[in-house]
Amino acid sequence: MNSMLRRLRDAAELVAHATDPAHARTAIIDIGSNSVRLVVYDGPPRIPFTLFNEKIMAGLGASLAKTGAIEPEAMERGLRAVARFARLCRAMKVGDIRCVATAAVRDATNGPDFIARAREMGLTVDLLSGAQEAIGAAMGVLSGIPQADGIVGDLGGGSLELARIRNSAVEQTISLPLGVLRLPQIRAKGPRALERSVVKMLGKAGWAPEPGLPFYMVGGSWRALARFDMQITHFPLPVVHQYEMTAARAEQLTRIVSHVDKARLKLIPAMTGSRVPTLPDAAALLSVVVRQLKSSCLVVSAYGLREGLLYEALPPDWRAQDPLLVAAEAEGEAQARFRGHGNRIDRWIAPLFPDDAPDMARIRRAACLLADVSWRANPDFRAERGVEVALHSNWVGISVVERAMLGQALHSHFGGGLSSPPDLDRIARPELLRRAALWGLAIRLAQRLSGGVEGPLDLSRLEREDDRITLRLDDADADLYGEAVDRRLRNLAQAMGLKHRMVTKTG
């Protein structure tokens, strides 16, 4: 965790001292029913990193179900948060601030008063409709899980948005008044009241279930529920994005959460005290919704409305960029001793792995882009640092199994050999980890031959011929081949069950 914070500080310092640090800096002030949040972004537009993130639990929608209005105390708390966030954006020299409001401000009788007072602070509040909110959440899922195909459910404080996504597009949306702040009043009407309400609302909206589709969970309460499940199942990877559960698990969690002491829930990492009271209602709604939709499984998305708004604003060719590879290249460039050349490393080792399917070749390439992220670490801990970068960095567009393979590749590259870090075998099959380890040893050879720069790789090539790995160099470049290079070539060949040789020829 400490190294992750160091990387973020290094990146922030690099941006802060750039010639024009604000050219790519953007911010979203998200005025929700439960919280008001500021997120400041910087870095690659396709997958910007979070420079600053703060939320205030204003509770704007807490009284909507009873009074239809935002309570005065909540109004003032929310406006104080907005004023602070606007001031911080100016101090951070944010070039583009987007301020959006969702269900609470949209539905409250005094919502226009909130917007007017924010305008006095110099902020234009974009009041999103239910359809716009649903599209934003769906685009967020597509940003972080590009191949997602199913139903997105975004649970907020005041509403639940559903969206059908397929082929990188949003096809259908609905917004229902089923936010976590409204659920207690519905459930108080009886054991089956929530189910009756959901069935009635889906029918009125004309939403026809498509059985067998994944359900993508968006929203803080559902993410908290997923973290609870990770805790009680002792899941080895503490990353919620793309965490998967069976559809039946929703009903099981409804029963479990109702019997767990709240004090225990507060001990769960990343579980805020404000989320704990919402878990029983969030679990109950999830159980009802997936039952009515006949979902096949549950997939958690860490990306939602805010990320979706950024993604939606990008031109189509930028949206098409691979978020994992863009982020890995940016991280690799920031950490490298010399200008990164991860793509060149990947092309250099690719002949050794002709059987890698496209999805595997993509993870191999990500490992190559991160080939220099551990050089500042103590040599005895470089393998650990590589694993930490792979497993705990804020990657998206990568499954849990693929994270494990990326971790194994970097572990092997930075000196871990064919051994596997703890718990990876609980995530990925042994043959996948073995494959990733071979990628790591090949990257290790490339970095030793090249010294971490690109030129020597352009003067050499690897070939796999029957039972042998051949490293080819021109006579004029033969002095690049030394004992250390020979040792790493031999180790790679032995791991692959092959012979090895170095061949030179007159240029």
N, C-alpha and C positions, 0 to 999 in steps of 0.2 A: 504493500500500500504506500509506503514512504517513497519508493522509487516512482510510483505513478504520480504522486504529488510533485516530485522533483521535475518530472518530465513536463507536467502542466505548467509549473513555474518557469522552466526554461523556455517553453514555447511562448508563454505570455511575455517574458522579458524580450524575446526575439522580436515579437510583434510590436511591443512598446517602443523599441528603439529603431523600428523601420522608418524609412524616409517619410512614408505616408501611412501611418498605422491605421487610419480610419477608413481606408479605401474599401476594405472588404468587411468591416465590422458592422454587424446588424444586431438588432434587439427586438424581442417580442415581449410586450407587457400583456399578460393573459389574465383578464378579469373574469374569473370563474365564479360559480355558485358557492364553492367551498373556500377557495383560496384566490389570492391575487399574487401572481408570480412574474418576476423579471428573469429572462434568460438573455445573456449577451453572447453572441456567436462570433467566431473568427475562423480563418483558415479556408480550406478549399470549399467553394460554394456547394459542391455536390454533397459534401459530408463535413460541415463545419464543426469545429470543436467548441465546447462550452467554456467560455472565458469567465462567466459569472452566472450564478444561479441562486435566487433567493425567493422564498415565498412567505406570505403572511396569511394566516388562517382567518380571513375576514368574516367568513360565514354570511355572505350577502344573501344567500338563498335560504337561510335557516328558518325564516318565518313565512316564506312564500305560501306554503300549504295552508297556513292558518289565516294570514292577514292579506296575502297578495302583494305585500310591499316589502322593501328592504328596511329593516329596523334602523332607527337613527344611529345607534351605537355602531352597528355593522357598517353603515354608510360612511361614518367618519373614519373608522378603521381602514376601510378600503381606500378612501381618498387619501389618507395619510400615506398608505403604501404606494399609491400611484405617484404622489408628489415626491416621495423619496426616490422612487425608481426613475422618474424623469430627471431628477437632479443627478443621479449616478450616471445615467446615459450621457448627459452633457459632460460630466467629468471624465468619462471614458472615451469621449470624442466619437461616439457612435454615429455613423453616417446615415443609417436608415433605421428608424424606430417605427414599429407597427404595434399599435395598441388595439386589442380586440376584446370584446365582451361577449359572453354566451348567455346561457338560459336565465340566470337570475336577473341580469339587467334587461334582458329581452322581455321577460314575463312580468316583471314588477311594475306596479302602477307608478312608482316614482323612479323607474329606470331612467327616463329622460333627464331627471334632475341630476343623477350621477354623471351622465354624459356631459351635461352642460357645465358642471363644476370641473370636470376633467379638462374641458375645452378652455376654461379660464387659466389652467396651468400650461396651456400651449400644446395640449395633446388632442388629436382627433381620434375619437374612439370609433372603431369599425364594429358596428353591432351586427354580429353574424346571425343569419337565420338558422333554423334547425338543419336545413339542407346543407348550407355552407359549412356548418360545424361538422356534419357527418362526412362531407367530402374532404374537409381538412384532415380529419382523423384517418380516413381511408388512405389519403395520399401519404400520410405519415407512415402507415404500415407498409405501403408500397415502396417508400423511400428506404426503409430499414430491412424489408423482406421483399426484394424485387419480384420474385416469382410467386408471391402470395396469390392464392385462388380460394376464395371462400367468403365468409361473412365477417365483417369487422363490427365489433361492439364497443363503443366508447361510453363508459359509465362515468358521468360527472356528478356534481352535487345536485343539479337541478333537472337533468335529463339523461336519457339513454339514446344514443344515436346508433343506428344500424346501417350498414352499407355493404352492398355486394360488389366485390372486386374480382376482376378476371382480365387476363391479358394486359396487365399494367394500366387498367382503366377502372373507373367507378361507374357502375351500371345502374344502381338503384339505391335510394336512401330514404330513411324515415327518421323522425325525431319523436321520442315518446317522453311524457312527463314522469319518468321513473328514476330520477336521480336519487342518490343515497340519502339526501336530506328529506325527500318526500316519502321514502319507503316505510319508515316507522308508522306513519299515519295509515297507510294502506294495509300493512300487516296487522295492525291493531284491530281490524274489522273481522278477523277470523283466520283460521289455519289455511284456508284455500283462497283467501281474498286476493293475494298477490297473483296467483295463477289465473284466477278469473279476470283480473285486470289486464294481465299481459295478453291473454287469449283475445279479449275484447278489443284491445288496442291494435294488435296485429291484424285482426280481421277488418277493423274499420279502415286501417291504412292500406288494405289490399295486399299485404305481404304474404306471398305464397312460399312455404318452406321448400327448400331443395335439400332433401335428405343426403347425408353423407359428406357434407362439406366441413372443412375446418372452421373453427370459430376463433377469431383473433381478438384477444382481450386487451383493451386499451383503457387507461384511467388508473389513478393512484390507488383506489380501493381494490380493484382487481389485481393490480401488481402486488399490493400488500398481501392479498390472499394467496398469490402464487409463492411469495416469499415464505409465508407460513407453511405451505406444503413442502417447499424445499427444506425447511428446518426439520419438520417432523419425519421426513423420509431420508434425512441425512444425505441430501444430494451433494456431491463433491465439488460442484462448481457454483460459486456464489454470484452468478450472473443471471438476471431474470429474463433478459431478452432472448426470445425463441425457446424459452423453457416450455416443455410440452406436458400435458396431462391428458388422461382419457376423459371423454365426455362424462362418464359415470362418476368421475372424481368430484365433480361439482356438488352432487348430492351428498357424497360422503363428507366433503368439507363443511357442508351446511350443518350436519350433525356434530362434527368434531368441534367446530368453532363455538357452537352454542354451549359446549361443556368445558371449554378451556378458560382458566382463570385469566382475567385481563392483565394482571401483573406479569404473568408468564409471556403473554403476547408482546408486551412492551420490551422484553429482553431480546427479541428477535432482531438481528442486525438490520439496519435500514428501515425498521418499523417505527414510524413516528407515533407519538401518543395520540395525535389527532385522528389517525387512521383506525386505531383499535376499535372504537365504538361502531365504526361503519362495517366491520367485517361480517357480522352475522347477517345483516341485510344484504350486503354485496354478494355473499355466498348464496343466499336464498334466491336472489334475482338471477344469478348466473345459472343455478340449477334449473329454474323454471324456463329461462330463455333457451338454453341448449336442448332441453327436453322438447320444447315446442318447435324449435328449428330442426330437430333431429340431427344435431351436429355429430361429426365423426370424432373430433378430438378438440383439445383446447391448446392454443398457442399464444404465448404472451408476447406483446410488442412493447418495447420500451419507448418506441416512437409513436407519437400521436399528433394532436392538432398542431402544436407549434412547429414541429418538424415538417408536418404536411404543408403548412403555409409557406415555408421556405422552399420546399420541393416543388410545390405547385407554381411558384414564380419563376422557376428555371426554364430556359429554352429546352426543347425536346432533346437535343443532342447532349446537353449536360445531364438531363435526367437519365439518359441511357448509360451513363458512366457507372462502372461497378463500384459500389460504395466501399467494399472491403479493400479493393486494390487501390482506390484513390486514397483512403485513409492510411493504408500500409505504406504507400509511397511517401506520403507527407511525413509520417512518423520516421521512416527510414532516412529521409533527407535531413530531418531535424537532428537525428542522433548520429549520423555517419561521420567518420573521421574525414573522409573526402566526399566529394559530390557523389551521391548514390548512383549505383549502376545495377540495381536489382534485376531489371529486365534483361540486362546483358548476362548476368549470372544464370538466369533461368534459361535463356537460349543456349548457354554453354553446356549446362548439365542435361538439357532435355533429351539428347540422343540416348542417354542411359535409361530413360523411362518411356519408351515408345508406347507402352500399354496403358499409360495413365489416361483415364477418361477425362473429358473436359472439366468436370467438377473437381476432380483430383488435381489436374494440372493447374487449376485456379488457386488452390490452397498452396501448392508447391511454389507458384509464382509469388504469392503473398509472403511465404517464408523467405524467398530470395530478396524481396524488397526490404525485409527486416534484418538482413544479414549482418548489419553493423550496429544493432541497437544496444549491445552489451559491452562495447569496448571500454567504456569508462568504469565499468564495475571491477571490483577486486577479481583477479583471475580465478580465484577459488569459487567465486559465486556467479560467474558469467552464465553458466547453464541455468541456474536458478532465475537469474534476471530475464533470460530469454523466455523461460516458461511463464514468468509473471506477465511479461508483455503480451504473450499470446493469450493467456487465459483471462486476464483481468482488465485489459485495455477495453476502451469503449467501442469495440468493433460492432458493426452490424452487417447484415448480408452474409452471416456465417452461422451454421448450425452448431449445436453443442459438440457433436462428434467432430466436426471440422475444426473447432477450437482445440480439441484434444490433439488432433493431428498436427496443427500448427505449433502447439506447445512441444510436442515430441520432436518435430523437425528442428526447432530452435535449440531445444535441449541437446540434441545430438550434435548440432553444428557447433555449439559453444563448449564442447568437451565432454558431454554426457555419454558419448558412445551409443551403444545399442540398449543401454538400460532405459527404463521408463520412469518418469517422475511418479511420485505417489498418487494413487487414485485415478490415473488416466485410464487404467485397464477397466475401471468401472463405467467409463463413458464410451470408449471405442474398442472395437474388436482387436485382438492381438495382431492380425494380419495388416490392419490399417496402420497401427502404430509402428509396425515393422517397416512398412513402406515409407512412412514419414521419417523414420530414423535414417533410412538410406538417402532420402533427400538431404537430410541434415549433414550427413557425411560427405555428400557430393558438394554441397555449398561450402563446407569446411575446406575441401580440397581447392575449390575455386578461389577462396579468399587467401589461402596460403600461397598459391601460385602467383596471384596478382598483387599481393601485398595490400589488398583493399582498394585498388584503383582499376580502372577499366582497361587500360592499354594492353597489358599482358594477355588478357582473355581474347583480345582481337588477334593476337599473334599465335594463338594455339587453338586446338579443338579436341574434344573428346569423342571417341567412337566406341560403340559396342559391337563386337564382331564375334559371333558364336559364343565361345567360352572365355572371351578376353575383353578387357577394357584397354583401349589404346589412347595414349595422350600423344598428339602429334605437334611437333614444333619444327620450324625451319632451322637449318644449321646455324644461321646467324643469331637465332634466339635461344639456342640450346642452353645457354648459361642461366636461363630462368629456372631450369630444372635442378633443384638441389636436394640434399638429403631429407629436409623437412617435407618437401613436395613428394618425394618418393615414398616416404613413410605414410603420408595421408592417402596417396594413390593406392598403396598396398592395403591399408586398412579398409578402404572403400571396396576394393576388389574382393577381399576376403569376406566382408560382410555380405556381398552379393553372390558369393560362391563362384567367383570368376578369377581368372589369371589377369595379370596386368603387364604392360610394357610401355616404354616411351620410345617413340620413333622420330627421328629427324630426317630431313631431306634438304637438299640444296635448293634455295629459293629461286 
